[in-house]
């Protein structure tokens, strides 16, 4: 569960509550392999994208995360989500 005292600057996508809509405000591309970064950008996962976590895996590490980007759902590894800083938007449960 997310600590309510966290600042927005420290909120990464892997910590975003299920269903909470957010906007990606920064991505640390240096944490990712170049090919992975290119694939994520091609899917529209970049600064400014509206996103929501719709599901977390059940195995150790809770991989993968199912994230909603626009009208598509993408499976994302937790390590990738951890490289993305997000800013929550409005109420939970809406479309990303």
C-alpha positions in Angstrom: 0.0 0.0 0.0 1.2 3.5 -0.8 2.4 5.7 2.1 0.0 8.8 2.0 2.9 11.1 3.1 4.8 10.5 -0.1 5.4 13.5 -2.2 4.2 13.6 -5.8 7.9 13.8 -6.9 8.6 10.4 -5.3 5.5 8.6 -6.7 6.5 6.0 -9.3 4.1 4.1 -11.5 4.7 0.8 -9.6 3.3 2.4 -6.4 0.2 3.9 -8.0 -3.0 2.4 -6.5 -5.1 0.2 -8.8 -7.5 2.2 -10.9 -6.0 5.6 -10.0 -5.5 7.7 -13.1 -2.2 9.5 -13.5 -0.1 11.4 -15.9 3.5 10.5 -16.5 5.6 13.5 -15.6 9.1 12.0 -15.9 10.8 8.9 -17.2 14.4 7.8 -16.2 15.3 6.3 -19.5 18.8 5.6 -18.3 17.3 2.8 -16.0 16.1 0.9 -19.1 17.8 -1.0 -21.8 17.6 1.0 -25.1 15.4 -1.6 -26.8 13.0 -1.6 -23.9 12.8 2.2 -23.9 12.1 2.3 -27.6 9.3 -0.3 -27.3 7.7 1.7 -24.5 7.8 4.9 -26.4 6.4 3.2 -29.5 3.4 2.1 -27.2 2.9 5.7 -26.2 4.3 5.3 -22.7 6.2 8.6 -22.3 6.0 11.9 -20.6 2.5 13.4 -20.8 0.8 10.0 -21.3 -2.3 9.3 -19.2 -2.1 6.0 -17.5 -3.7 3.8 -14.9 -2.7 0.5 -13.3 -5.5 -2.0 -13.8 -3.9 -5.2 -12.4 -0.8 -6.5 -10.6 0.6 -9.9 -11.0 0.2 -12.4 -8.1 3.7 -14.0 -8.1 6.7 -12.8 -6.1 7.6 -9.3 -7.1 4.0 -8.8 -8.4 5.1 -8.8 -12.1 3.7 -7.9 -14.5 1.6 -4.8 -14.1 -1.3 -4.3 -16.5 -1.5 -0.6 -17.3 -4.0 1.2 -19.3 -2.6 3.7 -21.8 -5.3 5.4 -23.8 -7.5 2.6 -25.2 -5.0 -0.2 -24.8 -3.8 -2.3 -22.0 -0.1 -3.1 -21.8 1.8 -5.6 -19.6 4.7 -3.8 -17.9 7.5 -5.1 -15.7 7.7 -3.5 -12.3 11.3 -2.4 -13.0 10.0 -0.4 -16.0 7.2 1.1 -13.9 9.6 2.1 -11.2 11.5 4.3 -13.8 8.3 6.4 -14.3 7.3 9.3 -12.1 3.5 10.0 -12.1 1.1 12.6 -10.9 -2.3 11.4 -9.9 -5.3 12.8 -11.7 -8.9 13.0 -10.4 -10.8 10.0 -9.0 -9.9 6.3 -9.3 -11.8 4.1 -11.6 -11.9 6.4 -14.6 -10.3 5.8 -18.0 -6.6 6.6 -18.3 
